[in-house]
Amino acid sequence: MIIYGSSLSPYVRKTLVFASEKGIAVDNLPTAPNSEEVEFRQASPFGKIPALCDGDFRISDSSAIVAYLDALQPNPVLIPHEPKPRARAIWYDEFADTLLFDAGRKIFFNRLVAPKFLGIPGNEAEAEKAEREELPPLIDYLESVIPASGFLVDDRLTLADIAVASPWINLAHVGIGIDSATHPRSTAYIGAILARPSFATLVAKEKSFLARFAEREPR
């Protein structure tokens, strides 16, 4: 089974962590969005990442991929079956994939991807506005909904936690975190989820890659 895309994408990272938590072995082939690589395009006709190839089955989009993986390996159950917990897990997945991702993308792209990978100036005004205006209400919301158990749904790890935690790695790569003084629950929650081996292994690889890339940059 192959998952195409770089784990620097929160969407790709979500699928890799989900597979790891399911105990499903996958090969991750780092692939840039819009790559013309033939097998990637067979799985992702519009060049979006992540994409999955499992034998003769191909699909793209992180939510479609995790739904496939969840059905393929029923245990542990990461997308609840009961109506209300299931709906909540899907909501948090959507919250992460749209609102949280969009704010984080403006910061991560403009402060790291554009200047470091593409060699073009980032839009600092857009990044600063996202950090100042868009991100704080999302953190406030997260602080208000984290249960005492430390898991968003069913008092156990689900897709909700994997999806919500994933974008925070990108923000950490550009030096942005959550203030523990004002948002102690969110700080502890994100820290605990990202400390899981499924996340920690990817974070270590990403940090190593970014460090090596920085060393190759012209002085």
N, C-alpha and C positions, 0 to 999 in steps of 0.2 A: 504494500500500500504506500502510495506516494502523496505527500502534501507539498504543493508548489508554493513558493513565496518565502520572503525573509521574515524571521520572527521579530524584526524591528517594526513590522506592522502589527498593531494590536489585534487585528482580525486573524492574522496568521498565528500569532502567539496564542490566541484563545483556542484555536483548533488543536495546536500541538499540546497545550496543557490539558485540554479535555481528553485527548487521546491517551496521554500519560496517566491521568487519573483513572481512566477506564482500563488501563493495562493493555492497550492496543499498540502494537509496535508499528511505527511508521518511519518511512525515510523522508526526511525533509530536504527538498532540492531548492536552495535559494534561487528565486526567480524574480526578476523585476516586473512590475506591472507593465502591461503592453508588450511583453517579450513576444517575439515572433517564433519562438521555439515550437515546433510542430505539435509535439505531444502535450505541451502545456495548453496550446490553443484548442486542442481537441477537448480538453477538460474545461477550458475557460474561453469560449468563443469571443468574448469582448475584452479579454486581456486583464481581467480583474483577479486579484489575489485575496484569499487563498483559493487554490483549486485542488481537487482530489482525484486520484486515479487508483481504483481498486480492481485489478483485472480488466474486464471490459466495461466496468462502470466508471463514469466520469461525471463530476459535478463541481460547480464553483459556488462561492458565497459561504461565509463562515457559519451562518445560521443553518443553512442546508447541510453543511458538512457535519456539524455537531449533532443534528437530528439523525443523520445517517449513522454516525458512530454510536449514538445512544441506542438505536434500534439494533445495531449489529452486535453490541455487547451489552445485554440488559443490566448487568451489575458491575459496579455500583450504579444505582439509579441517580443520574445527575440532572435529569429533567423529570420532575415529579409527575406522577400519573393522576393524582387527585386534582379535581378542577381548580380549586383556589390556589394551592401552592404552584400548580403548573402555570396558571395565568401570571402569578407574581414572578416566577422565574423568567418567563418570556418578556414580561415588562422590564425587568432589570437588564435583560440582554439588549432590549431595544434602547433603554436609557443609555447604556454604555456605548452601543453602536452608533447612536445618533448624537445626543446632546454632549456626552462626555468626550466622545471621540472628536467631534467637531471643534470643541474648544481646545482640546489637546493638540489636534492637528495643526491649528494655526500657530501654536507656540513651537511645536517640534519641527515643523517644516521650515518656518521662517528663521529659526535660531540654529538649526543643525543641518537639515537636509539641503536647503537652498545654498547656504554658504559653504558647507563642508563637502557635500557630495556632488552638487550641480555646478558649483563655482559661480553662483550668481548671488546678488544681494538679497537677503531676506527682507520681508516687509515687517520691520520692527514695530511700526505703529499698530498693525493688525495683531501681532503677537502680544504686545503690551495691553491692548484693549481686551483681548481674550483672557489674559491673566488677571486683569483688574476687574472686568465686568462680567464675563461669562462663567469663569470657573468658580468664583465664590458662592453663587447661589446653588451650584451643584454640590459643593462640599457641604453647605448648610443642610441641603436636603438629605444627603447621605448620613450626616451626623444625627438627623432626626429619626431615621428609620432602622438603624442598626440594632438588632435585638441583643439582649444580654448574652445570648449563646455565642455571639461572634459570627453568626452566619445569617445571611439575609432571608433565607427561606427554609422552613422545616427544621431549623436548628441543626443543620448539617450542611456539608459542602454540596453546592449545586452549580448549575450553569450560571446562576445569578452572580455568585462570588467570583467565578472565573472571568466572566465578562467584565464585571465592574472593576476588578483589580488590574486587568491587563493594561489599560491606557496609562495607569500611573507609572508604569515602567518607563514609558516614553518621556513623561514629564520629569521623572527622576534623572534621565539621561541629560536633561538640560537644566538640572539644578533646582527643580520645583518640587516641593513636597507639601504636606499638610501641617499646619501649625498645631502642635500637640497641646499648646496652652489654650487655644480657642476651640479646638476640635479633637478632644482626646479619644473619643470613641472611633472616629474615622481613622485617626493615626494608628491606633492599636489594631483596628480591623484590617486595614490595608497591609500593615506590617506583618500580621499573622498569616494572611493569605499568601503574600509574596514570599514568605519564608518556607512554604511547602516545597518539597524537592522538585515537583513538576514545574514550578515557576523559577526556583532558585537556580536550577541548572541552566535554563535559558538566559536568565539575567547575567550569569557569569560569562556565558559565551558572548553575549552582546557587548558587555563591558570590555572583554578582551578584544573583540573585533574593532570596536570604536577606538580603543587605545592604540592598536596596531595601525589603524587608518590614520590617526592623528600623527603618528610617527612618520608616515610616508608623505605627509603634507609638505610642500615647499616652505622653507623658512623665509 
